[in-house]
Amino acid sequence: MEKVFCISYSDFGYLLSEQDWKVEIKKLDDYDYGVFEDILSSGQFLIKRRFISNLPDIFDDSSETKSEPVLPEDIKRFIFKRGDREVYVISSTDFEQLFSLDSRDEYGCVFVEQNRITCKCADPEDLAEDVVILASGGIDLNNPDLNL
């Protein structure tokens, strides 16, 4: 089984707000409509948050409770990596129950076999929103025309 990093939701928030993130915004060329991604990097961490720009109102779902339009199923909203490994964000309570005996690194991460994650991971939509709020450093991450 593959080894991955896990971090609690509270440590994820701390990481977002305390790291100095280098931000790049680029358009994904594989789509006919305006799909962009924010690429945030700091040390060994890489976060990609994807979003749609200039979405016509016809695609808006007024019953949707998310703060941004939901992406088509073939586009992953949120990618979080440390080096070449996935990082899974888990609720703080579940993280404590699963990994209380594991040693954590300076970021609050544990490096474990993926099959040890026996709970639901945090919602990628919520994590993407947290990136906009906590890691943007005042940069409008929804602005594809921003020249960084």
C-alpha positions as CSV (number, residue, x, y, z in Angstrom):
1,M,0.0,0.0,0.0
2,E,1.2,3.5,-0.8
3,K,2.4,5.8,2.0
4,V,0.8,9.3,2.3
5,F,0.9,12.3,4.6
6,C,-2.0,13.1,6.8
7,I,-2.7,16.3,8.6
8,S,-5.5,17.4,10.9
9,Y,-7.9,20.1,9.7
10,S,-6.6,22.5,12.4
11,D,-3.0,22.0,11.5
12,F,-3.9,22.5,7.8
13,G,-5.4,25.9,8.7
14,Y,-2.3,26.8,10.6
15,L,0.0,25.7,7.7
16,L,-2.0,27.8,5.3
17,S,-1.9,30.9,7.4
18,E,1.7,30.6,8.6
19,Q,3.7,29.7,5.5
20,D,4.8,32.2,2.9
21,W,3.1,30.9,-0.2
22,K,4.4,31.7,-3.7
23,V,1.3,32.0,-5.9
24,E,0.9,31.4,-9.6
25,I,-2.4,31.4,-11.6
26,K,-2.6,29.7,-14.9
27,K,-5.1,28.5,-17.4
28,L,-5.5,24.8,-18.0
29,D,-5.3,24.2,-21.8
30,D,-7.2,20.9,-21.9
31,Y,-10.6,22.6,-21.6
32,D,-12.7,24.7,-24.0
33,Y,-14.1,26.8,-21.3
34,G,-12.1,28.9,-18.8
35,V,-10.6,26.5,-16.2
36,F,-7.8,28.0,-14.2
37,E,-5.7,26.8,-11.3
38,D,-4.0,28.6,-8.5
39,I,-0.7,27.0,-7.7
40,L,0.6,27.7,-4.3
41,S,4.0,26.5,-3.2
42,S,6.0,26.8,0.0
43,G,9.0,24.6,0.7
44,Q,8.0,21.0,0.0
45,F,4.3,21.7,-0.1
46,L,2.3,22.3,-3.3
47,I,-1.4,23.1,-3.4
48,K,-3.5,23.4,-6.6
49,R,-6.9,24.9,-6.5
50,R,-9.0,24.8,-9.7
51,F,-11.8,27.2,-10.6
52,I,-13.9,28.3,-13.5
53,S,-13.7,31.9,-14.7
54,N,-16.4,33.8,-16.5
55,L,-19.0,31.1,-16.0
56,P,-22.2,31.9,-17.9
57,D,-25.3,32.1,-15.7
58,I,-26.8,29.2,-17.5
59,F,-24.5,26.9,-15.5
60,D,-25.3,28.4,-12.2
61,D,-27.3,26.1,-9.9
62,S,-29.2,28.3,-7.5
63,S,-29.8,25.4,-5.1
64,E,-26.1,24.9,-4.7
65,T,-24.7,25.8,-1.3
66,K,-21.0,26.1,-2.3
67,S,-19.3,29.4,-2.6
68,E,-18.0,28.7,-6.1
69,P,-19.5,26.9,-9.1
70,V,-19.0,23.2,-8.8
71,L,-16.5,21.9,-11.4
72,P,-17.3,19.1,-13.8
73,E,-16.5,15.6,-12.5
74,D,-13.4,15.2,-14.6
75,I,-11.7,18.2,-12.9
76,K,-10.3,17.8,-9.5
77,R,-10.9,21.0,-7.4
78,F,-8.1,20.6,-4.8
79,I,-4.7,18.8,-4.9
80,F,-2.4,18.9,-2.0
81,K,1.1,17.4,-2.2
82,R,4.2,17.2,-0.1
83,G,7.1,16.3,-2.4
84,D,5.6,13.6,-4.6
85,R,3.2,12.3,-2.0
86,E,-0.5,13.1,-1.5
87,V,-1.5,14.9,1.7
88,Y,-4.9,14.0,3.2
89,V,-6.6,16.5,5.4
90,I,-8.7,14.8,8.1
91,S,-11.0,16.3,10.7
92,S,-9.1,17.0,13.9
93,T,-11.1,14.6,16.0
94,D,-10.7,11.7,13.5
95,F,-7.0,12.6,13.1
96,E,-6.5,12.3,16.9
97,Q,-8.3,9.0,17.1
98,L,-6.4,7.5,14.2
99,F,-2.9,8.8,14.8
100,S,-2.6,9.7,18.5
101,L,0.3,7.2,18.9
102,D,2.1,8.3,15.7
103,S,4.9,11.0,15.9
104,R,4.1,14.2,14.0
105,D,6.6,16.3,12.1
106,E,7.1,20.0,12.5
107,Y,4.0,20.7,10.4
108,G,1.7,18.3,12.3
109,C,1.8,15.6,9.6
110,V,2.2,11.9,10.0
111,F,3.5,9.7,7.2
112,V,1.4,6.5,7.1
113,E,0.1,3.7,4.9
114,Q,-2.9,4.9,3.0
115,N,-5.1,2.0,4.3
116,R,-4.8,3.4,7.8
117,I,-7.1,6.2,6.8
118,T,-10.4,4.7,7.8
119,C,-12.5,7.9,8.0
120,K,-13.8,10.4,5.5
121,C,-11.3,13.1,4.5
122,A,-12.2,16.8,4.5
123,D,-14.4,18.1,1.7
124,P,-12.2,19.3,-1.2
125,E,-14.6,22.2,-1.8
126,D,-14.1,23.4,1.8
127,L,-10.4,23.0,1.6
128,A,-10.2,25.0,-1.6
129,E,-12.2,27.8,0.1
130,D,-9.8,27.7,3.1
131,V,-6.9,28.2,0.6
132,V,-8.6,31.3,-0.7
133,I,-9.2,32.7,2.8
134,L,-6.0,31.7,4.6
135,A,-3.2,31.3,2.1
136,S,-3.8,34.0,-0.5
137,G,-1.9,36.7,1.2
138,G,-4.3,39.3,-0.1
139,I,-4.1,38.1,-3.7
140,D,-7.4,37.5,-5.5
141,L,-7.0,33.8,-6.3
142,N,-10.2,34.0,-8.5
143,N,-8.6,36.5,-10.8
144,P,-7.2,34.7,-13.9
145,D,-6.0,38.1,-15.3
146,L,-3.8,38.8,-12.4
147,N,-0.1,39.1,-13.4
148,L,2.0,37.7,-10.7
